[in-house]
């Protein structure tokens, strides 16, 4: 059974298809593009191409030779971005052409940014292949690459034409990557749906073929679609799309300071959620018992609740100040009034943040 959600953005609205073995959806989309005579530039994760070649072949079904890219944050670089643009030019793509991104969040972000900027914008389709991309990064239109100074500092808002979430891609996803995706599921429960959080809290043992996984993904996508529909470009002074950054100010600083690749994005988010919960308690919002629940759930999902290696709290805070969500050099966070209710907060004392990092194992 296929669930269809709609991201409502007026004339740029698009569907999100969610299910397992969505061959009819892929066939309809690729058949329509082929009938319209539109060229398709397929960019795919090289591991998916190796582990699920028949699935990739059936999904593409366009006769195009895909550009294979490696996952991992190091691929989200200006150098790789230039390589992708050169490849698109070599394919002779025009403004009617389409980019089809088949991979996790890194592939989607890089391919999406290339689609947003090549010839000032060509159409984009997402076929996410990791749990994290399915529940989060493939929906909402954020694309970009990293700089040495920080994560996602170069990018564009570029909404796809459609997102096709086929959980069959998760068959070969490593357990560590699956756990990383659960971090974003926990995030959605914490910021908007206490029942969703309880579902993860009491059932942390999920697999790609769990019968409830498509509906779980659908719940996350529905929350994000509603938030994006109300604040697409994160312009509201408080609340709005910024709430999706729960745990991410901590997470991005951790990824940057530890070195991209040392923590999967979802692993960094898991620890970031714990630190956001502890910050919420320090603000007098979240009871200690709820902080403990969040920490137990993050740990039960196979995610870190402490630093694996000691890092400098000073360097971590310096990285946080370079985060694109900072305003006037001041740190900005998302905190929890309660499980299921989040709020943006400014002017948190730097000493408070330093103490949080040190409690998590920083020097």
C-alpha positions, 0 to 999 in steps of 0.5 A: 500500500502506498501512502501519498503526502503533499508538501503544500507550496502553492505552484511548487507543491509536490507529492511524497510517495511512501511504501515498499516496492514502488515499481509502479510509481517509478515506472509512471514517473520515468515513463512520463519523463521519457514520453516528454523527451526530457533528459535525465541525469541520474546520480546514485550512491555507489554502494546502492549501485553495487549492492542493489544493481537490479533495483537501481536499473529498474528505478532508473529505466531511462538508459542513462549511465548514472554518475556514482558518488560516495556517501559521507560528508566529505563528498559534500564539498565544493570540489565534488560539486564542481565535478558534478556540474562538469559531468552535467555539462558533459551530458548535454543537459538543457533547462528541460532536463531532470536530476534524479538523486538516488542515495542518502542525505549527502547525495540528495544535498549535493545533487539537489544543489547542482540541480538548483544552480546548473543553468539556474535550475533544473528539475529534481526528483529524490529517491532516498535510500537511507532512513535518515534521508527518507524521514528528513533530508529528502523533503523540504528543499534544503540543498548544499555543501560543506565548507571547512568552516562549517556544515551546509554553509553553501546551498540553496532552497530547491524543492523537488518535483516528487520524492519517492520513498521506497523502503526496499532500498533499506534492505542493505543499509548497515545497522549503524546507518539505520540507527542514525536515521532513528535519531531524526525520528526521535527528533520529530517526536520530541519537537511535535508529537509525544505519541511518536516519541513514545512509539520509539521509546517503547519499540526501539528495535526497528528493521527495514521490513518492520510492517509499521516502518512506512507509517512511521516514515509517513508521520515524520514526513507529515510533520516536516511537510506541515512545518515547511509549508508554513515557513519554507525559507526559515524566515520566521523570527521564532518557531517555524522551520527553525524548530527542525534544527532541534539538536542540530546546533550541537550536532553540526559543531560536533561533526565539524570539530571531530572531523567529517566522517568520525560521526554519522550525521544521525549519531551527532544528532542523537547526542545533540538531542540529549544536550538539547534536553539537558539545556531545556532542563537548565532553562527550567522547562523540561523535568529531569525525568523526561531528560532521562527518558530521552537519554535512554531512548537515544542510547537504546537506538544505538546512538551516542549520549557522550563524546567518543573521544575528548574534544575541546569545549572551546573549539566546539563552541567556536564551531557553533558560532559559525553555524548558519543559524547563529544571529549577530554572533550569538548562539541560537537553540531549539529547546523543549517546553515538553516532549512534543513541544519545542521552542527557539531560544536565544541568549543562552550563556556561553558558560551553560553551553560549555558546561553541557559539552563538558558533562558530555565528555569535552575538555 
